[in-house]
Amino acid sequence: MASWEPLRLDEGCWTILRGLSNAPMTPQMLSRVHGIPIADCWNRVRFLEGLGLITVVLTFISNEGRVLYFYQTAGDNLAIVLEDRPTVYFQPAV
């Protein structure tokens, strides 16, 4: 992992990464399923998206006219290593 950079995340970010590793979800779904307040969930999703660790895989417009963004982990840029403490390694954008 020569060109990979380590990143330490808080428990909320770990919860979101774990939740998105199985199937795409919206921040609202993550909030409900994992009990994260919606504002905290959106802040962490934006943070993780800004790092390139998660990405929007589907944009959907509901019957009520709301735009829903489904996120999933960006597997090519992400490696999770469980050592003494879980660490995310990612390839920075060049």
C-alpha positions as CSV (number, residue, x, y, z in Angstrom):
1,M,0.0,0.0,0.0
2,A,2.8,2.4,-0.9
3,S,0.6,5.1,-2.4
4,W,-2.3,4.6,0.1
5,E,-2.9,7.1,2.9
6,P,-4.2,6.0,6.3
7,L,-7.3,7.8,7.7
8,R,-8.8,7.5,11.2
9,L,-12.6,7.8,11.4
10,D,-15.1,8.2,14.2
11,E,-17.7,5.5,15.1
12,G,-20.4,7.3,13.1
13,C,-18.3,7.2,9.9
14,W,-17.5,3.6,10.5
15,T,-21.2,2.8,10.9
16,I,-22.0,4.5,7.6
17,L,-19.2,2.7,5.8
18,R,-20.3,-0.6,7.1
19,G,-24.0,0.1,6.2
20,L,-23.1,1.1,2.7
21,S,-20.7,-1.8,2.1
22,N,-23.7,-4.3,1.6
23,A,-26.2,-2.3,-0.4
24,P,-26.8,1.3,-1.6
25,M,-28.8,3.4,0.9
26,T,-29.9,7.0,1.3
27,P,-28.8,9.0,4.3
28,Q,-32.4,8.8,5.5
29,M,-32.3,5.0,5.4
30,L,-28.9,5.0,7.2
31,S,-30.3,7.3,9.8
32,R,-33.3,5.1,10.5
33,V,-31.5,1.8,10.4
34,H,-28.5,2.8,12.5
35,G,-30.1,5.3,14.8
36,I,-27.9,8.2,13.7
37,P,-29.5,11.7,13.8
38,I,-30.3,12.7,10.2
39,A,-28.2,15.9,10.4
40,D,-25.2,14.0,11.7
41,C,-25.8,11.3,9.0
42,W,-25.8,13.9,6.2
43,N,-22.7,15.7,7.6
44,R,-20.8,12.4,7.7
45,V,-22.1,11.3,4.2
46,R,-20.8,14.6,2.7
47,F,-17.5,14.2,4.5
48,L,-17.0,10.6,3.3
49,E,-18.1,11.6,-0.2
50,G,-15.7,14.5,-0.2
51,L,-12.9,12.0,0.6
52,G,-14.0,9.8,-2.3
53,L,-14.8,6.9,0.1
54,I,-18.5,6.8,-0.9
55,T,-20.3,7.8,-4.1
56,V,-23.8,8.3,-5.4
57,V,-24.8,5.3,-7.4
58,L,-28.5,6.2,-8.0
59,T,-30.5,9.4,-8.0
60,F,-34.3,8.8,-7.7
61,I,-37.3,11.2,-7.6
62,S,-40.0,9.9,-5.3
63,N,-43.8,10.2,-5.9
64,E,-43.7,13.3,-3.7
65,G,-41.1,15.0,-5.9
66,R,-38.2,14.5,-3.4
67,V,-34.8,13.7,-4.8
68,L,-33.2,10.7,-3.1
69,Y,-29.5,9.9,-3.4
70,F,-28.4,6.4,-2.9
71,Y,-24.8,6.0,-1.8
72,Q,-22.4,3.1,-1.8
73,T,-18.8,2.6,-0.9
74,A,-16.2,3.4,-3.6
75,G,-14.5,0.0,-3.4
76,D,-11.6,0.8,-5.8
77,N,-10.3,3.6,-3.7
78,L,-10.9,2.0,-0.3
79,A,-9.2,-0.7,1.8
80,I,-10.2,-1.4,5.4
81,V,-7.5,-2.9,7.6
82,L,-8.4,-4.3,11.1
83,E,-5.2,-4.2,13.2
84,D,-5.0,-2.7,16.7
85,R,-7.5,-0.2,15.7
86,P,-9.6,-0.2,12.4
87,T,-8.0,2.0,9.8
88,V,-9.2,3.1,6.4
89,Y,-6.6,3.4,3.6
90,F,-7.5,5.3,0.6
91,Q,-5.9,6.5,-2.6
92,P,-5.9,10.3,-2.8
93,A,-7.2,11.8,-6.0
94,V,-4.3,12.9,-8.2
